[in-house]
């Protein structure tokens, strides 16, 4: 089929990876076409106001954080920020618990006041001595001991991944801190914030500053490659899909989201539970590790956005199996899936004039700042190769 259009760079995916690399290449003078099969920008970071007036993250919460001044300075060209300390809780045994595990959690477990020194002594006595944890079960047993492992980690991990923690890389649970003080922040990066008008608005500003970037929504990868003759392809989708599942589909986990909005009157009935007027639950995120609860967590993002709305809304997240043709959310971080990915990575290395970037194209869990950094680095590499027009 004869191409109807031409461009310098054809970019598949209008999320963080695709739009950041497009902006950088366009700023150097190249023409870029970005396509996405979805009808909106921002990929999984897409947000919009719901019926309660809450700026809602439609594909699960996206907690931006970074230690990188370069990445922060870059994104700050397109957005202001609402800084926030992300806090979460866990609900099990019929009550809310402080989480990640800290001194408050220890006092909730023992039912008495304690010091950091006493908690450290308890941990030293209860940890399982494993010098080099090889999986997620071992990393938590070696850091926090079996009580906290059973309470917060084992059931949640089984539900989320449909695999036992001992079958998953240590990084899955190892990224969650264990603290002996009262620091109950979920994350540790020096900068933690949300774009003040949302992720979708941030990418709208990026595109407004990039007249050489042309975006087409509702267009998939195959159609795009037929329509646009291009010098170089940048692919941010699932790598196994790109190769037609030649070695079979890679393992992913998917999600189903259940949204519910609440009026101001309904929220007043919840004040004893939430502890905060105008909110449905006591924290932005509450985890549910118990096996008899079908969802893994409930998000009330208004805690983080800082919006002053009389109503609020929540989203329940239900993990589910992934099948080709549905949205893959999480690559499964396990030795067998890594080995399967490497077969596709070898194929990708032979693709001429093609770049694979982003979480799905590299089959690895990345935070948003890491994906941004990857896109900036790829743009630098391509500009070194192609120069300026």
C-alpha positions in Angstrom: 0.0 0.0 0.0 1.3 3.4 -0.9 2.0 5.7 2.1 -0.3 8.7 2.3 2.0 10.7 4.5 5.6 10.9 5.6 7.4 11.9 8.7 10.9 11.7 10.2 10.0 9.8 13.3 6.9 7.7 13.8 6.2 7.1 17.5 3.8 4.4 18.7 2.2 5.4 22.0 1.1 8.8 23.4 2.2 8.3 27.0 5.2 9.5 28.9 7.8 7.7 26.7 6.3 8.6 23.3 5.4 12.3 24.0 8.7 13.1 25.8 10.9 11.7 23.0 8.7 13.4 20.4 9.0 16.8 22.1 12.8 16.5 22.3 13.2 15.4 18.6 10.8 18.1 17.4 12.6 20.8 19.4 15.7 19.8 17.4 13.8 20.4 14.1 12.5 16.9 13.2 8.9 16.1 12.2 7.3 13.6 14.5 4.0 11.7 14.2 2.7 10.1 17.4 -0.2 7.6 17.3 -2.1 5.9 20.0 -4.9 3.3 19.8 -6.7 4.9 22.7 -8.9 8.0 22.2 -6.8 10.2 24.6 -3.3 11.4 25.5 -1.2 10.4 28.5 -1.5 6.6 28.3 -2.1 5.0 31.7 -1.5 8.4 33.3 -4.7 9.8 31.7 -6.8 11.8 34.1 -10.1 13.7 33.9 -12.8 15.1 36.2 -15.4 12.6 37.3 -19.0 13.2 38.3 -17.9 14.3 41.8 -15.6 16.9 40.4 -12.5 15.0 41.4 -9.5 14.9 39.0 -9.4 11.1 38.7 -6.6 8.9 37.5 -8.6 6.6 35.2 -6.1 3.7 35.0 -5.0 3.5 38.6 -3.1 6.0 40.7 0.0 7.6 39.3 2.2 9.0 42.1 4.9 11.1 40.6 8.2 11.3 42.5 11.8 11.8 41.6 15.3 12.5 42.9 16.4 13.8 39.5 16.7 17.5 39.0 17.1 17.1 35.3 13.8 15.3 35.0 12.0 17.6 37.3 13.2 20.7 35.5 12.2 19.2 32.2 8.6 18.4 33.1 8.3 21.7 35.0 8.4 23.4 31.6 4.9 22.1 31.0 3.3 22.0 34.4 3.1 23.4 37.9 3.1 21.0 40.8 1.0 20.2 43.8 3.4 18.8 46.3 2.1 15.9 48.5 3.4 13.3 50.8 1.7 10.1 49.6 0.3 8.1 52.6 -1.4 4.7 52.6 -2.9 2.3 55.0 -3.6 -1.4 55.1 -7.0 -2.9 56.1 -6.8 -6.4 57.6 -8.1 -8.2 60.7 -11.0 -5.8 60.8 -9.0 -2.6 61.2 -6.7 0.0 59.5 -3.0 -0.3 60.0 -0.2 2.1 59.4 1.8 1.2 56.3 4.5 0.8 55.2 5.7 -0.9 58.4 7.0 1.6 60.9 7.0 2.3 64.6 3.2 3.1 64.6 2.5 -0.3 62.9 4.6 -2.1 65.6 2.6 -0.4 68.4 -0.6 -1.4 66.6 0.6 -5.0 66.5 1.7 -5.1 70.2 -1.0 -2.8 71.6 1.5 -0.8 73.6 3.7 2.2 73.3 7.3 1.5 72.1 10.5 3.2 71.1 12.5 2.9 67.9 15.1 1.0 69.9 12.6 -1.5 71.1 11.2 -2.0 67.6 14.7 -2.5 66.2 15.4 -5.1 68.9 12.1 -6.9 68.1 13.0 -6.9 64.4 16.5 -8.3 65.1 14.9 -11.1 67.1 12.2 -11.9 64.6 13.9 -11.5 61.2 14.8 -14.6 59.3 18.6 -14.6 58.7 18.9 -14.6 54.9 22.0 -12.9 53.7 21.1 -12.7 50.0 17.3 -12.7 49.5 16.5 -14.3 46.2 12.8 -13.6 46.0 10.1 -11.4 47.5 9.2 -13.8 50.3 12.8 -13.9 51.4 13.3 -10.2 51.2 10.4 -9.4 53.6 11.2 -12.3 56.0 14.8 -11.1 56.2 13.7 -7.4 56.8 10.5 -7.7 58.8 10.0 -11.3 60.0 7.0 -13.7 59.5 4.4 -11.7 61.4 4.5 -8.7 59.2 5.0 -10.8 56.1 1.8 -12.8 56.8 -0.1 -9.7 57.8 0.6 -7.4 54.9 2.6 -9.0 52.1 1.8 -12.7 51.4 -1.9 -12.3 50.7 -1.7 -9.1 48.8 1.1 -10.4 46.6 -0.8 -13.6 45.8 -3.9 -11.6 44.9 -2.1 -9.0 42.8 0.3 -11.3 40.9 -1.5 -14.6 41.1 1.9 -16.0 42.1 3.5 -16.7 45.4 6.0 -14.1 46.7 8.7 -16.8 46.6 8.2 -17.0 42.8 8.6 -13.3 42.2 11.8 -11.2 42.0 12.9 -9.7 45.3 12.3 -6.2 43.8 8.5 -6.6 44.0 8.3 -6.4 47.8 11.8 -5.1 48.4 10.9 -1.6 47.1 8.5 -1.1 50.1 10.5 0.3 53.1 10.6 -1.0 56.7 11.2 1.8 59.2 11.8 1.9 62.9 10.7 5.5 63.3 7.2 7.1 62.7 7.8 8.1 59.1 4.7 6.8 57.4 5.3 8.2 53.9 4.8 5.6 51.2 7.7 6.9 49.1 11.2 8.3 49.9 12.1 10.4 46.9 13.0 14.0 47.6 10.3 15.4 45.3 6.8 14.0 45.5 3.9 15.8 43.7 1.2 15.7 41.1 0.9 18.0 38.1 -1.3 20.8 39.4 -3.8 20.6 36.6 -3.3 16.8 35.9 -1.2 14.6 33.6 -3.5 15.1 30.6 -3.1 18.9 30.9 0.6 18.6 31.3 0.9 16.7 28.0 -1.5 19.1 26.4 1.0 21.9 27.3 3.9 19.8 26.0 2.1 19.5 22.6 1.2 23.1 22.5 4.9 23.9 22.7 5.7 21.4 20.0 4.2 22.4 16.6 6.3 19.8 14.8 4.6 17.0 16.7 1.4 15.6 15.0 -0.8 13.4 17.1 -3.4 10.9 15.8 -5.6 9.0 18.3 -7.5 5.9 17.7 -4.8 4.6 15.4 -3.0 1.3 16.1 0.6 0.4 15.4 -0.1 -1.7 12.2 -2.2 1.0 10.6 0.3 3.7 11.5 3.2 1.8 9.9 1.1 1.4 6.7 0.1 5.0 6.6 3.3 6.9 7.4 6.6 6.4 5.6 9.2 7.2 8.3 13.0 7.5 8.8 12.9 5.9 12.3 10.2 4.1 14.4 10.0 4.5 18.1 7.8 1.8 19.7 6.5 2.1 23.3 3.9 -0.7 23.2 4.1 -4.4 24.3 7.2 -6.0 22.7 5.6 -9.4 22.2 2.7 -7.7 20.3 5.1 -5.9 18.0 6.5 -9.3 16.9 3.1 -10.9 16.5 3.6 -13.0 19.7 6.1 -15.1 17.7 7.3 -16.8 20.9 3.9 -16.7 22.6 2.5 -13.9 24.8 4.6 -12.7 27.7 3.0 -12.9 31.1 1.3 -9.7 32.3 -1.3 -8.8 34.9 -4.3 -6.7 34.1 -6.8 -4.7 36.1 -10.4 -3.9 36.3 -11.5 -0.6 37.9 -14.7 0.0 39.8 -15.6 3.7 40.3 -18.0 5.0 42.9 -18.8 8.7 43.7 -20.2 10.0 47.0 -22.2 13.1 47.8 -21.3 15.3 50.7 -24.1 13.8 52.7 -22.8 10.3 52.3 -19.3 11.4 53.2 -20.6 12.9 56.5 -21.9 9.4 57.4 -18.3 8.1 56.9 -16.5 10.8 59.0 -16.0 8.4 62.0 -14.3 5.9 59.7 -12.3 8.4 57.5 -11.4 10.7 60.4 -11.5 13.5 57.8 -14.5 15.6 56.8 -15.1 15.3 53.1 -13.4 12.0 52.6 -14.6 8.4 52.4 -11.4 6.6 53.8 -8.6 7.7 56.1 -5.8 7.7 53.4 -5.3 8.2 49.7 -4.7 4.4 49.3 -5.9 1.5 51.4 -4.5 -1.9 50.7 -6.6 -5.0 51.3 -4.4 -8.1 51.7 -7.1 -10.5 52.8 -7.9 -13.3 50.4 -11.7 -13.0 50.9 -11.7 -9.4 49.6 -11.6 -9.5 45.7 -9.9 -6.2 45.2 -6.4 -5.2 46.2 -6.8 -1.6 47.0 -9.1 1.4 47.2 -7.9 4.8 45.9 -9.4 8.1 47.0 -7.2 10.4 45.0 -8.7 13.6 46.4 -6.4 13.1 49.4 -3.5 13.8 47.0 -4.9 16.3 44.5 -5.8 18.7 47.3 -9.1 19.6 45.6 -11.7 21.4 47.7 -14.8 19.6 46.6 -17.8 18.7 48.8 -18.1 15.3 47.1 -15.5 12.6 46.7 -15.0 9.3 44.8 -13.1 6.1 45.1 -11.8 3.5 42.7 -11.5 -0.2 43.7 -8.8 -2.2 41.8 -9.4 -5.8 40.9 -6.4 -7.7 39.5 -7.2 -10.0 36.7 -5.6 -12.3 34.1 -4.4 -10.7 31.0 -5.1 -12.1 27.5 -4.0 -10.7 24.1 -6.3 -7.9 23.0 -6.8 -6.5 26.5 -4.7 -3.9 28.3 -1.5 -5.2 29.9 -0.7 -3.2 33.0 2.2 -5.0 34.7 5.0 -7.2 33.3 5.4 -10.1 35.7 8.7 -9.7 37.5 9.9 -13.3 37.7 12.8 -15.4 36.3 10.7 -17.3 33.8 9.1 -14.2 32.3 12.4 -12.5 32.1 13.8 -15.4 30.1 10.8 -15.3 27.8 11.3 -11.5 27.3 15.0 -11.9 26.4 14.0 -13.9 23.3 12.0 -10.9 22.1 14.8 -8.5 23.2 17.2 -10.4 20.9 14.8 -9.9 18.0 14.4 -6.3 18.8 18.1 -5.7 18.7 18.1 -6.8 15.0 15.3 -4.3 14.0 16.8 -1.6 11.9 15.9 2.0 12.5 13.7 1.1 15.4 13.8 2.0 19.1 12.0 0.2 21.9 11.4 2.3 25.0 9.0 2.3 28.0 7.7 -0.2 30.4 5.9 -2.5 27.9 8.6 -2.3 25.2 11.3 -3.2 27.6 9.2 -5.5 29.8 10.1 -3.9 33.0 8.3 -2.0 35.8 9.5 1.7 35.7 8.3 4.7 37.6 7.2 7.7 35.6 10.4 9.6 36.3 12.4 6.6 35.1 10.4 6.4 31.9 10.9 10.1 31.4 14.7 9.7 31.8 14.7 6.8 29.4 12.9 8.9 26.8 15.3 11.8 27.3 18.3 9.5 26.9 16.8 7.9 23.7 16.2 11.3 22.2 19.9 12.3 23.0 21.0 9.0 21.3 18.9 9.6 18.2 20.0 13.2 17.9 23.6 12.0 18.1 22.9 9.6 15.3 20.8 11.7 13.0 21.9 15.2 14.0 19.5 18.0 13.0 17.6 18.5 9.8 
